Amino acid sequence: MTTSVTLEMPMVRRLSAGLMLAGATYAISPVHPGIPCPLRSLTGIPCPFCGLTRAVAAAFRADFIGSLRFNPGGLMLLIAAIGVVVSQRSRVQVRFAAWVIPTTVGLLWLWNLTLNPTFR
């Protein structure tokens, strides 16, 4: 089964630019307020998205290995955001198999539970 999503690029472009601005600001800021993960706060188990903020900030500092160590999804998210911002299209239709999103989330969660050095 294939899922299809049509994206209106002006809104997605603004959101992507905001993500990049927030990541760049966080990367150069001397103050890093803790952003608690609700799942980790309640259970002690890191969620699939734990480490994304640090991963994006590390990528902005050109520490790509560090970014991948925090969460591989951070670098993928930043690359996607850059692609959206530089795209000239006004509308994009994205097609993917229905299993892609749960598999990606599962792999990120597996990473955080087993290989992420910040959670051991």
matplotlib code that plots the C-alpha trace (Angstrom):
import matplotlib.pyplot as plt

x = [0.0, 1.3, 0.6, 0.5, 0.8, 0.6, 2.7, 2.0, 5.6, 5.2, 4.0, 6.5, 9.3, 8.5, 8.4, 11.7, 13.4, 12.1, 13.6, 16.9, 16.9, 16.1, 18.8, 21.4, 20.5, 20.7, 24.1, 25.6, 23.8, 25.9, 22.7, 21.0, 17.8, 16.9, 13.9, 12.5, 11.2, 7.8, 8.4, 11.8, 10.7, 7.9, 9.6, 13.3, 13.2, 14.4, 11.9, 12.8, 13.2, 15.5, 18.7, 17.2, 17.9, 21.5, 21.9, 20.7, 22.9, 25.9, 25.3, 25.2, 28.6, 29.8, 30.2, 28.5, 29.8, 28.5, 25.2, 24.8, 25.8, 23.0, 20.3, 20.7, 17.3, 18.7, 21.0, 18.3, 15.8, 18.3, 19.1, 15.4, 14.8, 17.6, 16.1, 12.7, 14.1, 16.0, 13.3, 11.6, 8.4, 5.1, 3.6, 5.1, 3.4, 5.3, 4.6, 6.0, 5.1, 2.9, 5.6, 8.3, 7.2, 6.8, 10.0, 11.9, 10.5, 11.3, 14.9, 15.4, 14.0, 16.2, 19.2, 18.4, 17.8, 21.0, 23.6, 23.2, 26.2, 24.4, 21.8, 24.1]
y = [0.0, 3.4, 6.6, 9.9, 13.4, 16.7, 19.5, 23.1, 24.3, 27.9, 26.7, 23.8, 26.2, 28.6, 25.7, 24.4, 27.8, 28.2, 24.8, 25.8, 29.1, 27.5, 24.9, 27.5, 29.6, 26.7, 25.7, 29.1, 29.9, 29.6, 28.7, 25.3, 25.0, 21.4, 20.3, 17.3, 14.3, 13.3, 9.6, 9.6, 11.7, 9.3, 6.0, 6.5, 5.1, 7.5, 8.0, 7.8, 11.5, 12.0, 13.7, 15.4, 18.9, 18.1, 16.3, 19.3, 21.7, 19.4, 19.4, 23.2, 23.1, 20.8, 17.9, 15.4, 12.3, 13.8, 14.6, 11.0, 9.8, 11.9, 10.8, 9.9, 11.5, 15.0, 15.1, 13.6, 16.2, 19.1, 17.8, 17.6, 21.1, 22.5, 20.8, 22.2, 25.8, 25.8, 24.1, 26.2, 24.2, 25.5, 22.1, 18.6, 15.2, 12.7, 9.0, 6.4, 2.9, 2.8, 0.9, 3.6, 5.9, 3.2, 1.5, 4.7, 5.5, 2.0, 2.2, 5.5, 4.1, 1.0, 3.4, 5.3, 2.1, 0.3, 2.3, 6.0, 6.6, 9.4, 7.0, 4.3]
z = [0.0, -1.0, 0.9, -1.0, 0.6, -1.2, 0.4, -0.2, -0.3, 0.9, 4.4, 4.5, 3.4, 6.2, 8.7, 7.4, 7.5, 11.1, 12.0, 10.5, 12.3, 15.7, 15.1, 14.2, 17.2, 19.5, 18.1, 18.8, 22.0, 25.2, 27.1, 26.4, 28.3, 28.9, 26.8, 28.7, 26.8, 28.2, 27.6, 29.1, 32.1, 32.9, 32.1, 31.8, 28.3, 25.5, 22.7, 19.0, 18.8, 21.9, 20.8, 17.7, 19.0, 19.9, 16.5, 14.5, 16.6, 16.1, 12.3, 12.3, 14.0, 11.2, 13.7, 11.4, 13.3, 16.6, 14.9, 13.8, 17.3, 19.0, 16.5, 12.8, 12.2, 13.0, 10.0, 7.8, 9.0, 8.4, 4.9, 4.1, 5.5, 3.3, 0.3, 1.0, 1.5, -1.8, -3.8, -6.4, -6.5, -5.2, -4.6, -4.2, -4.0, -1.9, -2.3, 0.0, 1.2, 4.3, 6.2, 5.8, 8.7, 11.4, 10.2, 10.4, 13.9, 15.0, 13.7, 15.5, 18.7, 18.3, 17.9, 21.0, 23.1, 21.9, 20.1, 21.3, 23.5, 25.4, 26.9, 28.2]

ax = plt.figure().add_subplot(projection="3d")
ax.plot(x, y, z, "-o")
ax.set_aspect("equal")
plt.show()
